[in-house]
C-alpha cells in the first residue's frame, strides 16, 4: 500500500470523522441524561482502547497480521484520533466559559482526549513527515534483525523500505587479508591517544586488558588480547538444538575472557540460537561447513599462529589448508589490509548494541562490545565500529553478531549491559563465542 492516501480514503476519513465529531459535540455541549452520556462515553472509550490495542498487538506480537488491510485500519484509527483531538481542543477553547466545561470531569475528559490525539498526530508526523531520520533509523535497525522486521513493515511498504536500504549500505573492501602484514615483533612507541596507550602498555605476561569508554552516550568495552594464539571458538554444548549464554560457555571452557561470535539462523523464529550460519570451525574441527558466500561479510577466523583471517566465497577445505583452526561466519568486514570499507548513510545496519573483532599490525587482537539503550535509539552503527577499530590501529576488522547477543564476559561474568527486545536487561543464547584460554 502506498503511504499517500487516495481520494477514496480521504472521503472515508471525512465521513467517519463527522460521526465522531457529532458524538463529541453531543457529549460535551448537549444536556443529556446520565444513561445517554454513559453509553456515548462507553463508545468513545472503546474507540480509544481499540485504536491503541491495534498498534500494540500487531506491532509487538505478530508478523502474520502485517497485511494491507490491517495497516489501513491502523492508519484510519490514528487519523480519527488526531482529528478528534483537534475538535476537542477547539471545543475546549470555544466553550471554556460555558457552565458544562466548569466541571472537572468534562475538563479532564476533554484534556485526555486531546493529549491522546496529539500523541497520535505526532506519531503520524514522525512516520510520514518531511524528516527522514526516524524512517532511516527504524527501517535500517529493524531490517537488520531476524525477528523485528515487522516494526517497519507495519508502517511502510516494500518500495519505501527498499529505497531507504539502498541509501544506507556498506561497500566492503575487495580482496582478503594478507597475513604478511602482521608483525608480532613490532614495537610501537607513538600512540594515537591515551586510550590506545592504555591498551598497548601492559605488564609482561598479562593475557589481556580492558579499557572502557563512551560511544554515543553508551558504554563501550575494548579488550586488547596480547597473545592471539590463545583465541579460540567455543560452541554451545546444546548445538544444534539451542545456544547458551556467553558467560555460561566461558565458564564451561574456563575462559577468562569471551565475546559472542558469529551469526546464526532462526528458521522458526524462536531465537534459540542453536545453529551457526555459514562456516564454523572450532579447534580444527568443522562444526558447520556451508558456503560462506554472504552478501556482506564472510568467514572470520584465526590461523594456528594467531593471524586473523577475513575471507569470502570459501569452504572448509580451503580454510583448513590455510591453517585456519577456528572460525565463524558474520559481517560485514570493516577493514581489510588497512583499507576501511566505504559507507553510504549509516551503513545499512541501523543503531544497536554491537560486537566487533580486529587485529592490529603488531598482532594485538581487539574485542569491542558497545551497549545500547532500551529504545534502540543509541548504540553504534557499522560506521561507528569501523571508525573505532581504525582509530585503535586495526588493519583487519569485522562486525560480529549484535543486538541482544552483544556480550563481553570476564571471569564468567557479563560486564556490559545487554538488553533484549522486551526491554529487560538480559542476553540470549548464542551458538558460538570467541574466547581467550
C-alpha positions as CSV (number, residue, x, y, z in Angstrom):
1,X,0.0,0.0,0.0
2,X,1.3,3.5,-0.8
3,X,1.7,5.9,2.0
4,X,-0.1,8.6,0.0
5,X,-3.8,8.5,0.7
6,X,-6.2,8.3,-2.2
7,X,-9.3,10.4,-2.7
8,X,-11.5,7.5,-1.7
9,X,-9.6,7.1,1.6
10,X,-9.9,10.8,2.3
11,X,-13.6,10.8,1.7
12,X,-13.9,7.8,4.1
13,X,-11.9,9.7,6.8
14,X,-14.2,12.7,6.4
15,X,-17.4,10.7,6.8
16,X,-16.1,8.7,9.8
17,X,-14.8,11.9,11.5
18,X,-18.1,13.7,11.0
19,X,-19.7,10.9,13.0
20,X,-17.1,11.2,15.8
21,X,-17.5,15.0,15.7
22,X,-21.2,14.7,16.3
23,X,-20.7,12.3,19.1
24,X,-18.2,14.6,20.7
25,X,-20.5,17.6,20.4
26,X,-23.3,15.7,21.9
27,X,-21.2,14.6,24.9
28,X,-19.7,17.9,25.6
29,X,-22.2,20.5,24.6
30,X,-25.7,19.0,24.9
31,X,-27.6,18.2,28.1
32,X,-28.3,14.5,28.0
33,X,-29.4,12.2,30.8
34,X,-26.9,10.1,32.6
35,X,-27.8,6.9,30.8
36,X,-27.3,8.5,27.3
37,X,-24.0,10.0,28.4
38,X,-22.7,6.8,29.8
39,X,-23.4,4.9,26.5
40,X,-21.7,7.6,24.4
41,X,-18.7,7.7,26.8
42,X,-18.5,3.9,26.6
43,X,-18.4,4.0,22.8
44,X,-15.6,6.6,22.8
45,X,-13.7,4.6,25.4
46,X,-13.9,1.5,23.2
47,X,-12.6,3.5,20.3
48,X,-9.6,4.8,22.2
49,X,-8.8,1.3,23.6
50,X,-9.2,-0.4,20.2
51,X,-7.0,2.2,18.4
52,X,-4.3,1.8,21.0
53,X,-4.6,-2.0,21.1
54,X,-4.2,-2.4,17.3
55,X,-0.8,-0.8,17.5
56,X,0.4,-2.8,20.5
57,X,-0.9,-6.2,19.5
58,X,0.0,-6.1,15.8
59,X,3.2,-4.1,16.2
60,X,4.7,-6.1,19.0
61,X,3.4,-9.7,18.7
62,X,2.6,-10.7,15.2
63,X,4.3,-10.8,11.8
64,X,1.4,-12.7,10.3
65,X,-1.1,-9.8,10.7
66,X,1.0,-7.4,8.7
67,X,-1.1,-7.1,5.6
68,X,-2.5,-4.2,3.7
69,X,-6.0,-4.2,5.2
70,X,-4.7,-4.2,8.8
71,X,-2.2,-1.4,8.1
72,X,-5.1,0.6,6.5
73,X,-7.2,0.1,9.6
74,X,-4.4,1.2,11.9
75,X,-3.8,4.4,9.9
76,X,-7.5,5.2,9.9
77,X,-7.6,4.8,13.7
78,X,-4.6,7.1,14.1
79,X,-6.1,9.8,11.9
80,X,-9.5,9.5,13.6
81,X,-7.9,10.1,16.9
82,X,-5.9,13.0,15.5
83,X,-9.0,14.8,14.1
84,X,-11.0,14.1,17.2
85,X,-8.2,15.7,19.2
86,X,-8.3,18.8,17.1
87,X,-12.1,19.0,17.6
88,X,-11.7,18.5,21.3
89,X,-9.1,21.3,21.6
90,X,-11.3,23.6,19.5
91,X,-14.4,23.0,21.7
92,X,-12.4,23.5,24.9
93,X,-11.2,26.9,23.7
94,X,-14.5,28.0,22.2
95,X,-16.6,26.8,25.2
96,X,-14.3,27.2,28.1
97,X,-16.7,29.7,29.8
98,X,-19.7,27.6,29.4
99,X,-21.1,26.0,32.6
100,X,-20.6,22.4,31.3
101,X,-16.8,23.0,31.0
102,X,-16.6,24.2,34.6
103,X,-17.0,20.7,35.9
104,X,-13.7,18.9,36.4
105,X,-15.0,15.7,34.9
106,X,-15.7,17.2,31.5
107,X,-12.4,19.2,31.5
108,X,-10.4,16.1,32.4
109,X,-12.2,14.0,29.7
110,X,-11.5,16.7,27.1
111,X,-7.9,17.0,28.1
112,X,-7.3,13.3,28.0
113,X,-8.9,13.1,24.5
114,X,-6.7,16.0,23.4
115,X,-3.5,14.5,24.7
116,X,-4.2,11.1,23.2
117,X,-4.9,12.7,19.8
118,X,-1.8,15.0,20.0
119,X,0.3,11.8,20.6
120,X,-1.3,10.1,17.6
121,X,-0.8,13.2,15.4
122,X,2.9,13.4,16.4
123,X,3.3,9.7,15.7
124,X,1.9,10.1,12.2
125,X,4.1,13.2,11.6
126,X,7.2,11.3,12.7
127,X,6.3,8.3,10.5
128,X,5.3,10.1,7.3
129,X,6.6,13.7,7.8
130,X,9.3,15.5,5.8
131,X,12.1,14.5,8.1
132,X,13.7,11.2,7.1
133,X,15.9,10.5,10.1
134,X,13.3,8.5,12.0
135,X,12.4,6.4,9.0
136,X,16.1,5.6,8.3
137,X,16.7,4.6,11.9
138,X,13.6,2.4,12.1
139,X,14.0,0.7,8.8
140,X,17.7,0.0,8.9
141,X,17.6,-1.1,12.5
142,X,14.6,-3.3,12.2
143,X,15.5,-4.9,8.9
144,X,19.0,-5.9,10.3
145,X,17.3,-8.1,12.9
146,X,15.7,-11.6,12.5
147,X,12.5,-11.1,14.5
148,X,11.6,-7.4,14.4
149,X,11.3,-6.5,10.8
150,X,7.6,-6.2,11.2
151,X,8.2,-3.0,13.2
152,X,8.9,-1.2,9.9
153,X,6.9,-3.4,7.5
154,X,3.8,-2.5,9.5
155,X,4.1,1.2,8.6
156,X,6.0,1.2,5.3
157,X,5.5,-0.6,2.0
158,X,8.3,-2.6,0.3
159,X,9.2,0.1,-2.1
160,X,9.9,2.7,0.7
161,X,11.8,0.1,2.7
162,X,14.0,-0.8,-0.2
163,X,14.6,2.8,-1.1
164,X,15.8,3.5,2.5
165,X,18.0,0.4,2.5
166,X,19.6,1.4,-0.8
167,X,20.6,4.7,0.7
168,X,22.3,3.1,3.7
169,X,24.7,0.4,2.6
170,X,28.2,-0.9,3.3
171,X,30.6,-1.2,0.3
172,X,33.2,-3.7,1.6
173,X,36.8,-3.8,0.5
174,X,37.5,-6.3,-2.2
175,X,40.1,-9.0,-1.5
176,X,41.1,-11.0,1.5
177,X,43.5,-10.5,4.4
178,X,47.3,-10.6,3.8
179,X,48.9,-12.4,6.8
180,X,52.3,-10.9,5.9
181,X,51.1,-7.5,7.1
182,X,51.1,-8.8,10.7
183,X,54.4,-8.4,12.6
184,X,54.1,-9.7,16.2
185,X,57.6,-8.4,17.0
186,X,56.7,-4.9,16.1
187,X,57.0,-2.4,19.0
188,X,55.2,1.0,18.8
189,X,56.4,4.0,20.7
190,X,54.0,6.5,19.4
191,X,50.3,6.3,20.4
192,X,47.3,7.8,18.7
193,X,45.8,8.9,22.1
194,X,45.7,7.9,25.7
195,X,43.2,5.2,25.1
196,X,45.5,3.4,22.7
197,X,48.4,3.9,25.0
198,X,46.4,2.4,27.8
199,X,45.5,-0.6,25.7
200,X,49.1,-1.3,24.4
201,X,51.0,-0.7,27.6
202,X,50.7,-3.8,29.8
203,X,52.6,-5.9,32.3
204,X,54.7,-8.7,30.9
205,X,52.8,-11.9,30.8
206,X,49.4,-10.2,31.0
207,X,46.9,-12.0,28.8
208,X,44.5,-9.2,28.1
209,X,43.5,-5.7,29.3
210,X,40.1,-3.9,29.1
211,X,39.5,-0.2,28.6
212,X,36.1,1.4,29.0
213,X,34.9,4.5,27.1
214,X,31.7,6.1,25.9
215,X,30.2,6.0,22.4
216,X,27.1,7.9,21.6
217,X,26.3,8.1,25.3
218,X,26.6,4.4,25.7
219,X,29.2,2.3,27.5
220,X,31.8,0.6,25.3
221,X,34.3,-2.1,26.3
222,X,37.6,-2.7,24.4
223,X,39.7,-5.7,25.3
224,X,43.2,-6.0,24.0
225,X,44.4,-9.6,23.7
226,X,48.2,-9.8,23.6
227,X,48.6,-13.4,22.6
228,X,46.3,-14.1,19.6
229,X,47.3,-17.8,19.5
230,X,45.2,-18.2,22.7
231,X,42.0,-17.1,20.9
232,X,39.6,-20.0,20.0
233,X,36.0,-20.6,19.1
234,X,33.6,-22.1,21.7
235,X,30.4,-24.0,20.7
236,X,27.2,-24.4,22.7
237,X,27.0,-27.8,24.3
238,X,23.4,-28.0,23.1
239,X,24.3,-27.5,19.5
240,X,22.4,-27.7,17.2
241,X,19.2,-27.5,19.3
242,X,19.9,-24.3,21.1
243,X,22.6,-21.9,22.2
244,X,23.9,-20.8,25.5
245,X,24.8,-17.6,27.3
246,X,28.3,-16.3,26.5
247,X,29.1,-16.3,30.2
248,X,27.9,-19.9,30.6
249,X,30.0,-21.1,27.8
250,X,33.0,-19.1,29.1
251,X,32.7,-20.8,32.5
252,X,32.4,-24.3,30.9
253,X,35.5,-23.7,28.8
254,X,37.3,-22.0,31.8
255,X,37.9,-19.0,29.6
256,X,38.7,-15.7,31.5
257,X,37.6,-13.6,28.5
258,X,34.9,-14.2,25.9
259,X,32.6,-12.3,23.5
260,X,29.8,-13.6,21.3
261,X,30.7,-15.0,17.9
262,X,29.1,-15.3,14.5
263,X,25.6,-15.1,13.3
264,X,23.0,-17.9,13.5
265,X,19.9,-19.0,11.6
266,X,16.5,-18.7,13.1
267,X,14.2,-20.7,10.8
268,X,11.2,-21.0,13.2
269,X,11.6,-17.5,14.7
270,X,12.2,-19.0,18.1
271,X,15.6,-17.3,18.7
272,X,17.1,-20.4,20.3
273,X,20.5,-19.6,18.8
274,X,21.3,-23.2,18.1
275,X,22.6,-23.3,14.5
276,X,25.5,-21.1,13.4
277,X,25.3,-19.8,9.8
278,X,27.9,-20.4,7.2
279,X,31.2,-22.0,8.1
280,X,32.1,-22.8,11.7
281,X,35.4,-24.3,12.8
282,X,36.4,-24.9,16.4
283,X,39.9,-26.1,17.4
284,X,40.4,-27.5,13.9
285,X,37.1,-29.4,13.9
286,X,34.4,-28.5,11.3
287,X,31.1,-27.8,13.0
288,X,29.2,-26.3,10.1
289,X,30.5,-26.4,6.5
290,X,28.1,-24.4,4.4
291,X,29.5,-22.0,1.8
292,X,30.2,-18.5,3.2
293,X,29.3,-16.5,0.1
294,X,27.4,-13.9,2.0
295,X,26.3,-10.6,0.6
296,X,28.1,-8.8,3.4
297,X,30.8,-10.5,5.4
298,X,32.1,-14.0,5.3
299,X,34.5,-16.1,7.4
300,X,36.2,-14.6,10.4
301,X,38.9,-16.9,11.7
302,X,42.3,-17.4,13.2
303,X,45.2,-19.4,12.0
304,X,47.3,-21.7,14.2
305,X,49.8,-18.9,14.7
306,X,47.1,-16.3,15.7
307,X,46.6,-14.3,12.5
308,X,43.1,-13.0,11.9
309,X,41.7,-14.1,8.5
310,X,38.8,-12.5,6.7
311,X,37.7,-14.4,3.6
312,X,34.7,-14.6,1.3
313,X,33.5,-17.3,-1.0
314,X,35.4,-20.1,0.6
315,X,34.9,-23.5,2.1
316,X,36.2,-25.6,5.0
317,X,38.7,-27.5,2.9
318,X,40.4,-24.3,1.7
319,X,40.3,-22.8,5.2
320,X,41.9,-25.8,6.8
321,X,44.6,-25.9,4.1
322,X,45.4,-22.3,5.0
323,X,45.9,-23.3,8.6
324,X,42.6,-21.8,9.9
325,X,41.8,-23.6,13.2
326,X,38.9,-21.5,14.5
327,X,36.3,-19.6,12.5
328,X,32.8,-18.2,12.4
329,X,30.7,-16.5,9.8
330,X,29.4,-12.9,10.1
331,X,30.0,-9.5,8.7
332,X,30.3,-7.0,7.2
333,X,34.0,-6.7,7.1
334,X,35.0,-3.3,8.4
335,X,38.7,-3.1,7.5
336,X,40.8,-5.3,5.2
337,X,44.6,-4.9,4.9
338,X,44.4,-1.4,6.3
339,X,41.7,-0.2,3.9
340,X,38.4,0.7,5.5
341,X,35.1,-0.2,3.9
342,X,33.1,2.6,2.3
343,X,29.7,3.5,3.7
344,X,26.5,5.2,2.5
345,X,24.3,6.7,5.2
346,X,24.6,4.6,8.4
347,X,25.9,1.5,6.6
348,X,22.6,-0.2,6.5
349,X,22.5,-2.0,9.8
350,X,20.9,0.8,11.9
351,X,21.8,1.6,15.5
352,X,22.2,-1.2,18.0
353,X,24.4,-2.9,20.6
354,X,27.4,-4.1,18.6
355,X,30.3,-6.6,18.9
356,X,33.4,-6.4,16.7
357,X,36.8,-8.1,16.4
358,X,40.0,-6.8,14.8
359,X,43.8,-7.2,14.7
360,X,46.5,-4.6,14.7
361,X,49.7,-4.8,12.7
362,X,51.6,-5.7,15.9
363,X,49.4,-8.8,16.3
364,X,47.3,-7.5,19.2
365,X,43.7,-8.5,18.8
366,X,40.9,-6.2,19.9
367,X,37.4,-7.3,21.2
368,X,34.9,-4.5,21.1
369,X,31.4,-4.5,22.7
370,X,29.1,-1.4,22.7
371,X,25.9,-1.3,24.7
372,X,22.6,0.1,23.5
373,X,19.6,1.6,25.4
374,X,16.1,0.1,25.8
375,X,14.6,2.1,22.9
376,X,17.5,1.1,20.5
377,X,18.0,4.8,19.7
378,X,21.6,4.8,20.9
379,X,24.4,2.4,20.4
380,X,26.7,2.0,17.4
381,X,26.3,2.0,13.7
382,X,28.5,-0.1,11.4
383,X,30.2,3.2,10.5
384,X,31.0,3.8,14.2
385,X,32.6,0.3,14.5
386,X,34.8,0.9,11.5
387,X,35.9,4.3,12.8
388,X,36.7,2.9,16.3
389,X,38.7,-0.1,15.0
390,X,40.6,2.2,12.6
391,X,41.3,4.6,15.4
392,X,42.8,1.9,17.5
393,X,45.1,0.7,14.8
394,X,43.3,-2.4,13.4
395,X,44.4,-3.3,9.9
396,X,41.8,-6.1,9.7
397,X,38.4,-5.9,11.5
398,X,34.9,-7.3,11.2
399,X,31.4,-6.9,12.7
400,X,30.1,-9.9,14.7
401,X,26.5,-10.6,15.8
402,X,25.0,-7.7,17.7
403,X,21.9,-6.6,19.5
404,X,20.9,-8.7,22.4
405,X,23.7,-11.1,21.5
406,X,26.4,-8.5,22.3
407,X,28.2,-9.6,25.4
408,X,31.6,-9.5,27.0
409,X,32.3,-12.0,29.7
410,X,35.2,-11.6,32.2
411,X,35.9,-14.5,34.6
412,X,32.5,-15.9,33.8
413,X,30.5,-12.7,34.5
414,X,28.9,-10.4,32.0
415,X,30.5,-6.9,32.3
416,X,28.3,-5.0,29.9
417,X,24.6,-4.4,29.9
418,X,22.7,-6.4,27.2
419,X,19.0,-5.6,26.7
420,X,16.5,-7.9,25.0
421,X,13.5,-6.9,22.8
422,X,11.2,-6.6,25.8
423,X,13.5,-4.0,27.4
424,X,14.7,-6.5,30.1
425,X,18.4,-6.3,31.0
426,X,19.3,-9.8,29.8
427,X,21.1,-11.5,26.9
428,X,20.1,-14.5,24.8
429,X,21.6,-17.8,23.9
430,X,24.1,-17.9,21.1
431,X,25.8,-20.8,19.3
432,X,29.4,-19.6,19.2
433,X,31.9,-17.4,21.1
434,X,35.4,-16.1,20.6
435,X,37.3,-16.8,23.8
436,X,40.8,-16.5,25.3
437,X,42.1,-19.6,27.1
